[in-house]
């Protein structure tokens, strides 16, 4: 999805989501323990905006767009997927200082995440942890598995590491060629039921 389409999609999503200070804060306060899979926002009528696969050259523009719309999002970031995470230090600091959540999407976004050993999973998480401590000064407490893989050693390892595992129940399908308008329609249809939702979107 190009920059123009990305910004349109973000604005369209913001238009159907009631801005809230922290989309996943209620989960932190009263939700499942570490190692449990969370698929929906616990607040009725709220859509938690979540963006995967950053940071990238688009991150700062996306942060600016969300800020202008009065919305907060969770950024599930990687260490090396679109270049080195340290190259986007300023964008991540801007997102964090603006009140957005910075969460883990692993260090390299491995395609075989669900079949990795516990040691390899721990390495994926700890390398990103250290980078985020260096950049924003805090260790994340949420993670989204690449390809939403939760089998094998994933959940036991995340429990041991203290991570809540976030998936989604509304897929924008931006990865599958859906237009911003088609993604917006999916969000509106989901929101019409009055339940809380967590989106799957990509930078």
N, C-alpha and C positions, 0 to 999 in steps of 0.2 A: 504494500500500500504506500503510495507516494506521500510527500509532505502535505500537499493540499488535501488529499483524501483523509489523511490522518487527522488533520485539524478539524475537518468537517465532521468526521466520526466522533471526535471528542466533544465538539459542540453539540452534536445531535444527542449524544448520550447524556451530557449535562442537562439538556433541556427536559429529559424525562426523569431525571433523578433529583430528589429533594436534597439540596446541599446539607451535609452534616459534617461536623468538625473532624471526625475520624471514623471512616467506614467500618473498621474492625475493632474499634475500642470496646464496644459492648461485648464482643467475643472475649477479649482479654479479661474483662471484669467478671464475666459470669459463664463463659462458654466451656467447652470440653477441655480436658487436660491435654498436655503435650502428647503427641503421637496419635491423636484422634483426627479423623478427617472431617473437615468442615466444608460443606457444599453450598450453604445458603446463609445470607445475612439474617441475623436474628431479629432485626427490627422490621416489623410489618411495613410494607410500602416503600422500603428503602432499597435502592440498587447500589451496591458497593462497586465502585469503578476500580478495576484491576488491570494493569498493563504488564505484559511479560516481555522478556528478552532484551531489555535495555541494560545499561544505559547506551544511548546512541547519539548521533549528531542531532536527532530530533527531540531529545529529552527536554531541553530547555524550552523549546517552542511549545511542547505539550504542557509543561508546567505552567507556562504563561497563560495558555488557553484555559486551563482548568482554574487558575487563580482568577482570571477575568470573569469566569462563569460562576464563581463562588462555590466551587466544588472541590472536594478533596479525593485523592485516589491512593491506591497502594501500587507501588512500583516493585515488581518481582524482578530483581536484577541478577545478571550473571557477571562473571569476571572477565570473560574473553570472547563472548559470542560475536559482538560487533566491535572488536578492538579491545584494548586494555581498559578496564574500568577506571583506572587512574587518569586516563585521558579525559574523562567526563566528571572529574572531581567537582568542578564548579557547579555543574548542572545538578548533581546529586545533593550537594550542600544547599543549593537553592531550593530544591524540592523538599528536603527535610526541614529547613528553616521556615518554609511556607506552610508546614503542617501536614504534608503528605507522608504516608508511611513508606519506608524503605524495607523491603523484605527479600528473602533469598530465593533465587531460582537456580542455585548451584554455581560452581565456578566455571565449568566448561559446557554445561547443557548437554550431557551425554545422552546419546540415543538409546543406550541400553541401561538407563538409570535403574529400572526395576529389577535388573538382574545383577547389579553390582554387589560385591561383598560389603559387609558392614564397615570394614576398614576403608574401602574405596569411597563409600558414601560419606563417611566421617571426613575424609580428606576433601571431598567436594564442598562440604559445608564449612569446614574450618578455614579453608583458604579464603572463601568469600567473607566469612566472619571477620577475619583479620583485616581484610581490605576495607570493610565498612567501618570497623573501629578506627582505622587510620583516617578515613575520609570524613565520616560524620560523628565519630566518637561513641557510637553505640553498637551493640551486637543485636541483630534482628531476632525476633521471637516467632516470626511466621515464615513459612516457606511454601512454595508451590513446586511440586515435582515436575521436571520436564515431561511433556506428554501426559501429564496427570497420572503418572505411574505410581501406584501405591502398593504393589505386590512385593514379594520376596522379602528382603531385609529392610525395606524402606521404613515402614511404620515403627518397628521395634527400635531402629537406629534413631529415628527422629524423636521418639519418646526419650531415649537415653540422652539425647543432645538438648532436650527441652524445647523442641519446636512444635508448634501447632501447624497442621498440614491443611492448606487451603486449596480446594479445587474450584469448581464453579458449577452453576446450574443454568447459565445462559451463555452460549457460545456465539460471539459475534461472527464467527467464520471469516474474519478478515484474512486469515491464513489460506482460505479456500476460495479466494477471489470474490467474496461478497462485497457489494458496494456499500458505502456509508449509509445510503438510504435503506438498503436491505437489513443492515445491522440495526439501524434505528428502529425499523419495524419489529424486529425480534425483541428488542428491549421494551418497546411499547406493549407488545402482546404479553410479555412476561409481567410487566408492571400492572396490567389491567386486573390481574387476580388479587392484588392487594397484599401479596406476600413479599418477603424480603428475598433479594437475589444477590449473587456474586457473579460478575461478568468475567469472561475470558476474552481479552483483547491483547493486541501486540503493538509495540512501538514501530 
